[in-house]
Amino acid sequence: MNMNLLVGTLMNLLEKLKMQKKEPQKPPPESPLFWTEISESVSRRFNFDKDGQLSMKILDDSRPVIQRMIDSFLNTFFPSGYPYSVSEGYLRYTQFRALQHCSSAALSVLSTQSLLFAAGLRPTPAQATAVSWILKDGMQHVGKLICTNLGARMDSEPKSWRILADVLYDLGTGLEVLSPLCPHLFLEVAGLGNFAKGMAVVAARATRLPIYSSFAKEGNLSDLFAKGEAISTLSNVVGLGAGIQLASTICSSMQGKLVVGPLLSIIHIYSVIEEIRAAPVNTLNPQRTAMIVADFLKTGKISSPADLRYREDLLFTGRLIEDAGNVKVGRALRKVVKPSKLQELKQIFPEEKFLLNRGNNWVDMVLTHDATAEDALRGWLVAAYAADMEKSSHEPSAIVLQDAYEKMNDVFSPFLSELQAKGWHTDRFLDGTGSRFAW
């Protein structure tokens, strides 16, 4: 009987073991993943939710109220990681950008009020502000269409075209302000003003991206663009408010507009110039290339985009630089060389994507259609070295060019490496409407 009891007990144990094997084991419940970070008197708790989303909760914030307001402002109007995520000069650029938009918005209110006066209306400042959006049509679209054909030049010289855009905008606004003085020519004056403003709008928008790109230090172009537009919007609102106040008081008469209008325009243009000069544009065009080569020959060092930003000539962008060999690039081939001499020039540097032809006052450089900034730099260095050698040599120009070419080859690899390390883009050469050729 004891034996039967023992066998029964063993059978029961085996059955229980089988049942446990059949039942799937439930995994232990996962504990939520979280951690706490303490930075600058702020304690934050970060937690991954069940759906994998990261959430954040402020546990303790001992910052003064003023500091919280400042940090909130920076988070709203400046890119993440500022100032380490942007290039040098971004703060100055932003300051004058805000002043530019504020003065421009105030001036637009005065111009719109003047247009309505010229049309025989007597609007309130608020009505002038509302109608300003309607009066941007018409001739403005014609100006936009004409300006779209100048995109290549804007890529090459975004700073100069950005300044020209605001000069055109103020010219158009000035015509609108003066329209009450000649009400019989209202349509002509208003149409011409909007034509100039249409060209200005296209030029300003086309040059915005290369300027923003020069500040994108960590690939944060979208963040820079978004925060820049936030600053522009805020400044425009402030400017519209100031314009409404001026239109209701000082500028309610034509005499007041003739005094305040030019002052606002001066502030506007000055702000644009200072804003644009602060931008360290890092693409290579003829002027910046010549300045880099000239500095390299004089000092043996490569200038960075920040080094050149205040030295660029924004008015005479095509000026020749003697220390860089007086090189002029982009002229039509028929103006550079005679057909009978073309084959001879090609044989001097048969493996290169450029031709050099020395004239009386400058050296013409002709690039092939697929030449990059590296090819332009090679040609520019050869021309600069040749010009420097000719000052102390009496050898024929062909021999001087060959010596200059060998010297360029000796220094080009470290020159290019340091140039790229300084932040310059060498994948393309922006020569505007310069002519390119295939042979």
Secondary structure, DSSP 8 states (H G I E B T S, - for coil): -HHHHHHHHHHHHHHHHHHHHHS----------EEEEEETTEEEEEEE-TTS-EEEEEEEE---HHHHHHHHHHHHHS-TTTTTTB-TTHHHHHHHHHHHHHHHHHHHHHHHHHHHHHTT----HHHHHHHTTGGGSTHHHHHHHHHGGGHHHHHH-HHHHHHHHHHHHHHHHHHHHHGGG-GGGHHHHHHHHHHHHHHHHHHHHHHHHHHHHHHBSSS-HHHHHHHHHHHHHHHHHHHHHHHHHHHHTGGGSHHHHHHHHHHHHHHHHHHHHHHHHT----EE-HHHHHHHHHHHHHHS----HHHHTTT--SS-TT---GGGT-EEE---HHHH--HHHHHHHHHHSTTSSEEEEE-SS-EEEEEETT--HHHHHHHHHHHHHHHHHHTT--S-HHHHHHHHHHHHHHHHHHHHHHHHHTT-EEEEE--TT--EE--
